[in-house]
Amino acid sequence: MIFAHLAGLDEDGRNLLYKQAKKYAIVDLDELTDKIVSDKNMESMFQKYEYHLEKSKDSNLTKLQQKQETSKFKDLDRRMNIYWKTKIQKMIDHADKLHSNPVILIGYSTYFKNTKITIDIKTSLKFFQKVQLEDHARNLVEMNLDNYREEIIDGVFPLDYLNHDTIIKKRNALTTQYRKMGYQIDTINNIMNSIFIAATTKPPVKLYYATMETVTDTKKKLPIVDGRLVAYSEDWLAIVAALTNNNTGIIKGFSNGRPFIKENIENAFQTLNKPIDLYLIQTTDNFAPIASKNTVYKYQTAKPTTITSKLYIDNAMDKLQDIDIQIIPYKLS
């Protein structure tokens, strides 16, 4: 079983994972990609690709000949993309069958030569490590200097891999892409905490999702937004989260077992005086818990989710009062 996928791990992240997740089989996608790139079929295609790419730039050729060479290297590029995607998926399936323990995948699920080429990892536990960008760039440059000293001296090592600005720009682009793919961006400690919680926590039989957007899917499926769908164990939590979008002006929680919302900024409650749709979800197997400070109340999935029922609420604040949520207004100090 593919239990989780952790992308973008730095060296410290990898070391912590190997230290703490010993009951899991860890499969490195980057190592699989290296094997694919160095096999004879890929090497042959790459050599032909480079040949036709250079030929397409030959000013001695006619425009028609240049166009033909361009068509050839683009076709080879497409074939390499397909080859990588097909090959690595087979390797993942093989690793899944090979290991009796749950499998944690690490490394990138995007093709290094074209990050738009991706594979879909069949798990709801998808993470991308959040790093301090300057420290990350410095560590990567240091590692490249240690590992590729001769190549750097010989002038054949790409200088972009020694440039802080380029490294940070690439990291930001990957972070954005993986967020859109449904990956949770978090620190390695929080990721490890989420993995351990998911190993011992099953999603409840009922989850709730609220939105101000009308769901028009004729198959009654809730849509995936920015790569994932987040649902809540309590209806009121879903309502507040949808309307406040984690705005710090409203604090939510429990006091002596009773749920409450507290106005932390004057007039913040005005955002709750709006209509909203509340959806009940009873097909929850594909949801994974999201770690929080105290109790688990948020769950996520990267798959479209079947709607069990829908409730239209014409005023969210009235609904919260009806279900006995303690309302604590802002107080001037």
C-alpha positions as CSV (number, residue, x, y, z in Angstrom):
1,M,0.0,0.0,0.0
2,I,1.3,3.5,-0.9
3,F,0.8,5.1,2.5
4,A,2.2,8.6,1.8
5,H,4.3,10.7,-0.6
6,L,6.8,13.3,0.7
7,A,8.3,15.5,-2.0
8,G,10.9,18.2,-1.7
9,L,12.7,16.8,1.3
10,D,16.1,18.3,2.1
11,E,18.9,16.2,3.7
12,D,17.7,16.9,7.2
13,G,14.2,15.9,6.2
14,R,15.3,12.6,4.7
15,N,17.4,11.8,7.7
16,L,14.5,12.4,10.1
17,L,12.2,10.3,8.0
18,Y,14.6,7.3,7.8
19,K,15.1,7.6,11.6
20,Q,11.5,7.8,12.7
21,A,9.6,5.8,10.0
22,K,11.4,2.5,10.3
23,K,8.2,0.4,10.1
24,Y,7.6,1.7,6.6
25,A,9.3,0.8,3.3
26,I,10.8,4.0,1.9
27,V,11.1,4.2,-1.9
28,D,13.0,7.1,-3.5
29,L,11.4,8.4,-6.7
30,D,14.6,10.4,-7.5
31,E,16.6,7.1,-7.5
32,L,14.0,5.5,-9.8
33,T,14.3,8.5,-12.2
34,D,18.1,8.2,-12.2
35,K,17.7,4.6,-13.2
36,I,15.3,5.5,-16.0
37,V,17.5,8.3,-17.3
38,S,20.6,6.1,-17.4
39,D,19.0,3.1,-19.1
40,K,19.9,2.4,-22.7
41,N,16.6,3.3,-24.2
42,M,16.5,6.8,-22.6
43,E,20.1,7.4,-23.4
44,S,19.5,6.6,-27.0
45,M,16.6,8.9,-27.2
46,F,18.4,11.7,-25.4
47,Q,21.4,11.5,-27.8
48,K,19.1,11.7,-30.8
49,Y,17.3,14.6,-29.1
50,E,20.5,16.6,-28.6
51,Y,21.6,15.8,-32.2
52,H,18.4,17.1,-33.8
53,L,18.2,20.0,-31.4
54,E,21.6,21.2,-32.5
55,K,20.8,20.5,-36.2
56,S,17.7,22.7,-35.9
57,K,20.0,25.7,-35.1
58,D,22.3,25.1,-38.1
59,S,22.2,28.3,-40.1
60,N,23.4,26.4,-43.2
61,L,20.1,24.5,-43.4
62,T,17.1,25.7,-45.2
63,K,14.1,26.9,-43.2
64,L,12.3,23.7,-44.2
65,Q,15.2,21.5,-43.1
66,Q,15.4,23.4,-39.7
67,K,11.6,22.9,-39.3
68,Q,12.0,19.2,-39.9
69,E,14.8,19.0,-37.4
70,T,12.7,20.9,-34.9
71,S,9.9,18.5,-35.4
72,K,12.2,15.5,-34.8
73,F,13.6,16.8,-31.5
74,K,10.2,17.8,-30.2
75,D,8.9,14.3,-31.0
76,L,11.8,12.8,-29.2
77,D,11.1,15.1,-26.2
78,R,7.5,13.9,-26.2
79,R,8.6,10.2,-26.3
80,M,11.1,10.7,-23.4
81,N,8.3,12.3,-21.3
82,I,6.0,9.3,-22.0
83,Y,8.8,6.8,-21.4
84,W,9.6,8.3,-18.0
85,K,6.0,8.5,-16.9
86,T,5.2,5.0,-18.0
87,K,8.4,3.5,-16.6
88,I,8.3,5.1,-13.2
89,Q,4.6,4.2,-12.7
90,K,5.5,0.6,-13.4
91,M,8.4,0.8,-10.8
92,I,6.1,2.3,-8.2
93,D,3.5,-0.5,-8.8
94,H,6.3,-3.1,-8.5
95,A,7.6,-1.6,-5.2
96,D,4.0,-1.5,-3.9
97,K,3.7,-5.2,-4.5
98,L,7.2,-6.1,-3.4
99,H,7.0,-4.6,0.1
100,S,4.7,-6.1,2.8
101,N,5.0,-2.9,4.9
102,P,3.2,0.3,3.9
103,V,5.3,2.3,1.4
104,I,6.3,5.9,1.8
105,L,7.4,7.5,-1.4
106,I,10.0,10.3,-1.3
107,G,11.4,12.4,-4.1
108,Y,9.7,14.3,-7.0
109,S,6.7,13.0,-8.9
110,T,7.4,15.6,-11.5
111,Y,9.8,14.9,-14.4
112,F,13.0,17.0,-13.9
113,K,13.3,17.9,-17.6
114,N,9.7,19.1,-17.8
115,T,7.9,19.6,-14.4
116,K,4.6,19.8,-16.2
117,I,4.9,16.0,-16.7
118,T,3.6,14.4,-13.5
119,I,2.4,11.1,-12.1
120,D,-0.5,10.8,-9.8
121,I,0.4,9.1,-6.5
122,K,-2.6,7.1,-5.1
123,T,-2.7,8.4,-1.6
124,S,-4.3,11.2,0.3
125,L,-1.2,11.8,2.4
126,K,0.8,14.1,0.2
127,F,3.3,16.6,1.6
128,F,5.9,19.0,0.3
129,Q,8.5,20.1,2.8
130,K,8.5,23.8,3.8
131,V,12.1,25.1,4.2
132,Q,13.9,28.3,5.0
133,L,14.8,29.4,1.5
134,E,18.2,31.0,2.2
135,D,19.4,28.1,4.3
136,H,18.1,25.7,1.7
137,A,20.0,27.5,-1.1
138,R,23.2,27.6,1.0
139,N,23.0,23.9,1.9
140,L,22.4,22.9,-1.7
141,V,25.3,25.0,-3.0
142,E,27.5,23.5,-0.3
143,M,26.4,20.0,-1.3
144,N,27.1,20.6,-5.0
145,L,30.5,22.0,-4.2
146,D,31.3,18.9,-2.2
147,N,29.9,16.4,-4.7
148,Y,30.7,18.0,-8.0
149,R,34.1,19.7,-7.4
150,E,35.8,18.2,-10.5
151,E,32.9,19.1,-12.8
152,I,32.9,22.6,-11.5
153,I,36.6,23.0,-12.0
154,D,36.3,21.5,-15.5
155,G,33.5,24.1,-16.3
156,V,30.9,21.4,-17.2
157,F,28.7,21.9,-14.1
158,P,25.6,24.1,-14.6
159,L,26.3,27.4,-12.7
160,D,22.5,27.8,-12.0
161,Y,22.9,25.1,-9.3
162,L,25.4,27.4,-7.5
163,N,23.2,30.5,-7.7
164,H,21.1,31.3,-4.7
165,D,18.5,33.4,-6.6
166,T,18.0,30.7,-9.2
167,I,17.7,27.9,-6.5
168,I,15.2,29.9,-4.5
169,K,13.1,30.8,-7.6
170,K,13.0,27.1,-8.6
171,R,12.0,26.1,-5.1
172,N,9.2,28.6,-5.0
173,A,8.0,27.4,-8.4
174,L,8.0,23.8,-7.2
175,T,6.2,24.7,-4.0
176,T,3.5,26.4,-5.9
177,Q,3.1,23.5,-8.3
178,Y,2.9,20.9,-5.6
179,R,0.3,23.0,-3.7
180,K,-1.9,23.0,-6.8
181,M,-1.4,19.3,-7.0
182,G,-3.0,18.9,-3.6
183,Y,0.2,18.6,-1.5
184,Q,0.2,20.0,2.0
185,I,3.2,22.4,2.4
186,D,4.6,22.0,5.9
187,T,7.7,21.6,8.0
188,I,9.3,18.2,8.3
189,N,8.3,17.9,12.0
190,N,4.6,18.6,11.2
191,I,4.7,16.2,8.3
192,M,6.1,13.4,10.5
193,N,3.4,14.2,13.1
194,S,0.7,14.0,10.4
195,I,2.0,10.6,9.2
196,F,1.9,9.2,12.7
197,I,-1.6,10.5,13.4
198,A,-2.8,9.1,10.0
199,A,-1.4,5.7,11.0
200,T,-3.6,5.6,14.1
201,T,-6.6,7.8,13.2
202,K,-9.4,6.9,10.8
203,P,-11.6,9.6,9.4
204,P,-15.1,9.8,11.0
205,V,-18.1,8.4,9.2
206,K,-19.4,11.9,8.6
207,L,-17.5,15.0,7.4
208,Y,-18.8,18.4,6.5
209,Y,-17.8,20.9,3.8
210,A,-19.1,24.4,3.4
211,T,-18.8,26.8,0.5
212,M,-20.3,30.0,-0.8
213,E,-19.8,28.7,-4.4
214,T,-22.6,26.7,-5.9
215,V,-21.7,23.1,-6.8
216,T,-23.2,22.3,-10.2
217,D,-21.6,18.9,-10.8
218,T,-24.4,16.7,-12.2
219,K,-22.6,13.6,-10.6
220,K,-22.9,15.3,-7.2
221,K,-19.2,15.5,-6.7
222,L,-17.5,18.1,-4.6
223,P,-14.7,19.8,-6.6
224,I,-11.0,19.9,-5.8
225,V,-9.7,23.4,-5.1
226,D,-5.9,24.0,-5.4
227,G,-5.4,20.3,-5.5
228,R,-7.3,19.2,-2.4
229,L,-10.6,19.2,-0.6
230,V,-10.6,20.0,3.2
231,A,-13.6,18.8,5.2
232,Y,-14.4,19.0,9.0
233,S,-15.6,16.7,11.6
234,E,-18.2,19.3,12.9
235,D,-20.7,21.2,10.8
236,W,-20.0,24.5,12.6
237,L,-16.3,24.2,12.0
238,A,-16.9,23.8,8.2
239,I,-19.2,26.9,8.2
240,V,-16.7,29.2,10.1
241,A,-13.7,28.0,8.1
242,A,-15.4,28.6,4.8
243,L,-16.5,32.2,5.6
244,T,-13.4,33.3,7.5
245,N,-10.8,31.5,5.4
246,N,-8.6,31.2,8.5
247,N,-8.9,34.9,9.3
248,T,-7.4,35.7,12.7
249,G,-10.3,38.0,13.4
250,I,-12.4,35.0,14.6
251,I,-11.1,32.4,17.0
252,K,-12.8,29.1,17.3
253,G,-12.5,26.3,19.8
254,F,-14.0,24.5,22.8
255,S,-14.5,25.8,26.4
256,N,-15.6,23.2,29.0
257,G,-16.7,21.0,26.2
258,R,-18.8,23.6,24.5
259,P,-17.9,25.0,21.1
260,F,-17.3,28.7,20.8
261,I,-16.4,31.4,18.4
262,K,-14.7,34.6,19.6
263,E,-14.5,37.9,17.9
264,N,-10.8,38.9,18.1
265,I,-11.2,42.0,15.9
266,E,-14.1,44.5,16.1
267,N,-16.9,43.7,13.6
268,A,-15.2,40.4,12.5
269,F,-18.5,38.6,13.0
270,Q,-20.0,40.5,10.1
271,T,-18.3,38.0,7.7
272,L,-20.7,35.3,9.2
273,N,-23.9,37.2,8.2
274,K,-23.9,35.5,4.8
275,P,-25.6,32.6,3.0
276,I,-23.7,29.4,2.6
277,D,-24.1,25.8,1.4
278,L,-23.3,23.0,3.9
279,Y,-22.5,19.5,2.5
280,L,-22.6,16.2,4.3
281,I,-20.0,13.6,3.2
282,Q,-20.4,10.0,4.3
283,T,-17.8,8.5,1.8
284,T,-14.8,9.4,3.9
285,D,-12.3,6.5,3.3
286,N,-10.2,8.7,1.0
287,F,-9.7,11.4,3.6
288,A,-6.5,11.8,5.7
289,P,-6.3,13.7,9.0
290,I,-4.5,17.1,9.1
291,A,-2.4,17.5,12.2
292,S,-3.4,20.3,14.7
293,K,-2.3,21.4,18.1
294,N,-4.8,19.5,20.2
295,T,-7.4,17.3,18.5
296,V,-7.8,16.3,14.9
297,Y,-10.8,18.0,13.3
298,K,-9.7,18.6,9.7
299,Y,-9.4,16.0,7.0
300,Q,-8.2,16.3,3.4
301,T,-8.4,14.4,0.1
302,A,-7.1,14.9,-3.4
303,K,-10.1,13.1,-5.0
304,P,-13.5,14.5,-6.0
305,T,-15.9,13.4,-3.3
306,T,-19.5,12.2,-3.4
307,I,-22.1,14.5,-1.8
308,T,-24.5,12.7,0.6
309,S,-26.8,15.7,1.2
310,K,-26.8,19.5,0.9
311,L,-28.3,22.1,3.3
312,Y,-28.7,25.7,2.1
313,I,-28.2,28.2,5.0
314,D,-29.5,31.7,4.4
315,N,-27.5,33.2,7.3
316,A,-24.5,31.4,8.8
317,M,-24.5,33.4,12.1
318,D,-28.2,32.5,12.7
319,K,-27.3,28.8,12.1
320,L,-24.4,28.9,14.5
321,Q,-26.7,30.3,17.2
322,D,-29.3,27.7,16.4
323,I,-26.9,24.8,17.0
324,D,-25.8,26.3,20.4
325,I,-22.4,27.7,19.5
326,Q,-21.2,30.1,22.2
327,I,-20.8,33.5,20.5
328,I,-18.3,35.8,22.3
329,P,-18.3,39.3,20.8
330,Y,-15.3,41.6,20.7
331,K,-14.6,43.6,23.9
332,L,-12.8,46.9,23.9
333,S,-9.9,46.9,26.4
